Amino acid sequence: MTDTRPLILSCPLPRSLPLIFAPELLADLRARYRIVETTDAELPALPDAVLGEARYIIGQPPLDEATLARLSALRCIFNVESNLLNNMPYDEVFRRGIHVVTTGAVFAPPVAEIGLGFALSLLRNIHGADADFRAGRELWGGEGNASARLLAGAEVGILGFGDLGRACAQVLAGFQTRLKVFDPWLPPSRIRAAGAVPANLAEVMSGSDIVFCTAAVTSENRGFLGAAEFAAMRRGAIFLLLSRADVVDFPALMAAVRDGHILAASDVFPEEPLPLDHPVRSIPGFLLSAHRAGALDIAFKRMGEMVLEDLALLDRGLPPMVCKRAERETVARFRSKPVSVN
């Protein structure tokens, strides 16, 4: 008997199907679909019959025009890496009505929460006080709060107001911060609707006690935060790098912290894993996290739920509505490096 179930090509590296689908959902996926597991490198060498039947791809493989032409039944590419990669002919993809969607929104809440943790730790020196206590040099009571500040009522800036930027605004809501947002891809009304004030880059950098950097890397903004921008920040202000390291001049950021002008925290770095002799490891006032902010099992499993929900819609001839759809005007502008470790 001919198997009429839709065919999925699965190449989700660095993820895996068991990582992003809970056991019962993975069983459901395998029951409802034929799955051909492959790799980015091996996909173009699959037989024409397989490529011609494939209706969906779970992954973000590079596709040249010749391979895309052989994927004649393709309807949707589910990017589960989270970064939209400039690795396929998007004009032809959109001309054919193929959806490109990402599950990256799953990372916004956990990254925003750890960003809040970074801010509180730097404002109150939680990490430093813990280290001092363990070393027997703790300062008790008010003596340990010489430089402590409150987040409540602070002036806060957010650079980039996509899923992650909006999630940061949500976790900050209870602190009644005065929020300014810079995002050149959004109209001011969208920013005001979220309870923030639209601002330019200079206003955010110079007028904030804390800056949350949540901007994606694009063809237009690589390294847009450099020595001049960090010098413009208030002395003692805090810079939190939560998106990708390529949006900053990282040596300039290190210099601003090393000189004592600002404090900083980062979950992302120019090289990952970071070399053991990298100088950022020895800079006081720079809080470090090993690209772990969003890597929670609950977030990975939510990816699978999103994919299954949108597959069900697509099977009924409806558009995907749970995953975030790529926009033809902006998708080719993204330049984030793909992750290699979950």
C-alpha positions in Angstrom: 0.0 0.0 0.0 1.3 3.4 -0.9 2.2 5.6 2.1 0.4 8.9 1.5 1.7 10.7 4.6 3.4 14.0 3.9 7.2 13.8 3.7 9.5 15.8 6.0 13.2 16.3 5.5 14.8 16.5 8.9 18.2 18.2 9.3 17.8 20.4 12.4 21.5 20.6 13.6 22.6 21.7 16.1 19.3 20.6 17.4 17.9 17.0 17.2 14.3 15.8 17.0 14.5 14.3 20.5 15.7 17.6 21.8 12.9 19.7 20.4 10.0 17.2 20.6 8.9 15.6 23.9 8.6 11.8 23.5 4.9 11.7 23.0 5.0 14.5 20.4 7.9 12.9 18.6 5.8 9.7 18.4 2.9 11.8 17.0 5.2 13.4 14.5 6.5 10.0 13.3 3.0 8.7 13.1 1.6 11.5 11.0 4.6 12.1 8.7 7.2 10.2 6.8 10.6 11.5 8.0 13.8 11.4 6.1 16.7 12.3 8.4 19.6 13.9 6.6 22.2 16.6 7.0 22.9 19.9 5.4 25.7 18.4 3.3 23.8 15.3 2.3 20.4 16.9 1.5 21.3 17.9 -2.1 22.4 14.4 -2.9 19.1 12.8 -2.0 17.3 11.2 -4.9 15.0 13.3 -7.0 12.0 11.2 -5.9 12.7 12.1 -2.3 13.3 15.8 -2.8 10.3 16.0 -5.2 8.0 14.6 -2.5 9.3 16.6 0.4 6.6 19.0 1.7 8.4 20.3 4.7 11.9 20.8 6.0 12.7 20.9 9.7 16.1 22.6 9.8 17.8 25.5 8.1 20.0 23.8 5.4 21.7 26.0 2.7 19.7 25.6 -0.5 21.0 26.7 -3.9 18.7 27.4 -6.8 19.2 24.0 -8.3 18.3 22.1 -5.1 15.4 24.4 -4.5 14.1 23.6 -8.0 14.1 19.9 -7.2 12.1 20.5 -4.0 9.0 21.0 -6.2 6.4 20.1 -3.5 8.1 22.2 -0.7 5.6 24.3 1.3 7.4 25.3 4.5 10.9 25.5 6.0 10.9 25.3 9.8 14.1 27.0 11.1 14.7 25.6 14.5 18.1 27.1 15.0 16.4 30.5 15.7 18.6 32.7 13.5 17.3 33.3 10.0 20.3 32.6 7.9 21.1 34.2 4.5 21.6 30.8 2.9 19.0 30.4 0.3 17.5 32.3 -2.7 14.7 34.0 -0.7 13.3 35.8 -3.8 12.6 32.5 -5.4 11.4 30.9 -2.1 8.8 33.7 -1.7 7.9 33.7 -5.4 6.9 30.1 -5.1 4.9 30.8 -1.9 7.1 28.7 0.3 6.9 29.7 4.0 10.1 30.2 6.0 9.3 30.3 9.7 11.4 30.3 12.9 10.8 29.1 16.4 13.2 31.6 17.8 10.5 33.3 20.0 10.9 30.4 22.5 14.1 31.9 23.7 12.8 35.4 24.4 11.3 34.8 27.9 14.3 32.9 29.3 16.8 35.3 27.9 14.8 38.3 29.2 14.7 36.7 32.6 18.4 36.2 32.8 18.9 39.7 31.5 16.9 40.9 34.5 19.1 38.8 36.7 22.2 40.3 35.2 20.9 43.8 35.8 20.0 43.1 39.4 23.3 41.4 40.1 25.3 44.3 38.7 23.1 46.9 40.4 23.4 45.2 43.8 26.8 43.4 43.3 25.1 40.0 44.1 27.8 38.0 42.4 30.7 40.1 43.9 29.3 39.9 47.4 28.9 36.1 47.1 32.6 35.8 46.0 33.7 38.1 48.8 31.7 36.1 51.4 33.3 32.8 50.3 36.8 34.4 50.5 36.1 35.7 54.0 36.2 39.4 53.0 32.5 40.2 53.1 31.2 43.6 54.1 28.1 43.5 56.4 25.0 45.7 56.2 25.3 49.1 54.7 29.1 48.7 54.3 28.4 46.2 51.5 26.1 48.6 49.6 28.4 51.5 48.9 27.7 51.3 45.2 24.3 49.6 45.3 21.4 51.0 43.2 17.8 50.2 42.6 16.3 49.0 39.4 12.9 50.5 40.4 12.4 53.8 38.7 15.6 53.6 36.7 16.0 54.9 33.2 16.3 51.8 31.0 17.0 51.6 27.2 16.4 48.7 24.9 18.2 48.4 21.6 16.0 46.3 19.2 12.4 45.6 20.0 11.6 42.2 18.5 10.5 39.2 20.5 13.4 39.5 22.9 13.2 43.3 23.4 9.5 43.1 24.1 10.1 40.2 26.5 12.6 42.4 28.4 10.1 45.2 28.6 7.6 42.7 30.1 9.9 41.5 32.8 10.8 45.1 33.7 7.2 46.2 34.0 6.9 45.6 37.7 9.9 47.9 38.4 8.2 50.9 36.9 11.3 51.8 34.9 11.3 54.7 32.5 11.8 52.9 29.2 13.3 54.2 26.0 13.5 52.0 22.8 15.6 52.3 19.7 14.6 50.1 16.7 14.9 51.6 13.2 12.7 48.7 11.8 9.6 49.7 13.9 7.2 52.6 13.6 7.1 54.8 16.7 3.4 53.8 17.4 4.4 50.2 18.0 6.9 51.2 20.6 4.5 53.6 22.3 1.8 50.8 22.4 4.2 48.8 24.5 4.5 51.6 27.0 7.9 52.8 25.9 9.3 56.0 24.4 10.7 55.9 20.9 14.3 57.2 20.9 17.3 57.4 18.7 20.5 55.5 19.4 22.3 58.5 21.0 19.4 59.1 23.4 19.3 55.5 24.5 23.0 55.3 25.1 23.5 58.6 26.9 20.2 58.7 28.8 20.0 55.2 30.3 21.1 53.8 33.6 20.9 50.3 32.0 20.9 49.3 28.3 19.5 46.0 27.2 21.0 45.1 23.8 18.6 42.7 22.1 19.3 43.7 18.5 19.8 41.0 15.9 22.8 41.2 13.6 21.9 42.5 10.1 23.8 43.6 7.0 23.4 47.2 8.3 24.3 47.1 12.0 27.4 44.9 12.5 29.6 46.6 15.0 27.3 49.6 15.3 28.1 49.9 19.0 31.7 51.1 19.4 34.0 53.2 21.5 32.0 56.4 20.9 28.7 54.8 21.9 30.1 53.3 25.1 31.9 56.6 26.0 28.5 58.4 25.7 27.0 56.2 28.4 26.7 57.6 31.9 29.5 56.7 34.2 28.6 53.6 36.1 25.8 52.7 33.7 25.2 49.0 32.8 25.3 47.5 29.3 23.7 44.0 28.9 24.6 42.1 25.7 21.8 39.5 25.2 21.5 39.0 21.4 24.8 38.5 19.4 28.3 39.7 19.9 28.7 41.0 16.3 26.5 44.0 17.0 29.3 45.5 19.2 32.9 46.3 18.8 33.8 43.8 21.6 37.3 45.2 22.3 35.8 48.6 22.7 33.2 47.2 25.2 35.9 45.5 27.1 37.9 48.7 27.3 35.0 50.7 28.6 34.5 48.2 31.4 38.2 47.8 32.1 38.5 51.6 32.4 35.7 51.6 35.0 33.4 53.8 32.9 30.6 51.2 32.7 29.6 47.8 34.0 28.6 45.0 31.6 27.3 41.5 31.3 27.3 39.3 28.2 25.9 35.9 27.3 27.4 35.9 23.8 31.0 36.4 22.5 32.9 36.8 19.3 34.2 33.3 19.6 32.3 30.5 21.1 33.5 28.6 23.1 35.7 31.4 24.4 39.4 30.7 24.6 40.7 30.2 28.1 43.1 33.1 27.8 40.6 35.6 26.4 41.2 38.9 28.3 37.5 39.4 29.1 37.7 36.6 31.7 39.9 38.9 33.9 38.0 42.2 33.7 36.3 43.2 37.0 32.8 44.6 36.4 32.2 42.3 33.5 29.6 39.6 34.3 30.0 36.5 32.0 27.6 33.8 30.9 28.4 31.0 28.5 25.6 31.5 25.9 23.2 29.7 28.2 20.5 32.3 28.7 17.9 30.6 26.4 19.1 27.0 26.5 16.4 25.5 28.7 14.8 22.2 27.9 11.4 23.8 28.3 12.2 26.2 25.5 13.5 23.5 23.2 10.4 21.4 23.8 8.2 24.4 23.0 9.8 24.4 19.6 8.4 21.0 18.8 4.9 22.1 20.0 5.1 25.1 17.7 6.2 23.0 14.7 3.4 20.5 15.2 0.8 23.2 15.5 1.8 24.9 12.3 2.2 21.5 10.5 -1.5 20.8 11.3 -2.5 24.2 9.8 -0.4 23.7 6.7 -1.8 20.2 6.2 -5.3 21.9 6.0 -4.2 24.4 3.4 -3.8 27.2 6.0 -0.8 29.5 6.7 1.5 28.9 9.7 0.4 31.1 12.6 2.5 29.9 15.6 6.0 30.2 14.4 7.3 33.6 13.3 7.2 34.0 9.5 10.1 35.5 7.7 9.5 38.8 5.9 10.6 39.1 2.3 11.9 42.7 2.9 14.1 41.8 5.8 15.0 38.1 5.9 18.1 38.4 3.6 19.5 41.1 5.8 20.1 39.0 8.9 23.7 38.1 9.5 23.8 36.2 12.8 26.3 33.4 13.1 24.6 30.0 13.5 25.1 28.4 16.9 27.1 25.2 17.2 26.2 24.2 20.7 22.6 24.0 22.1 
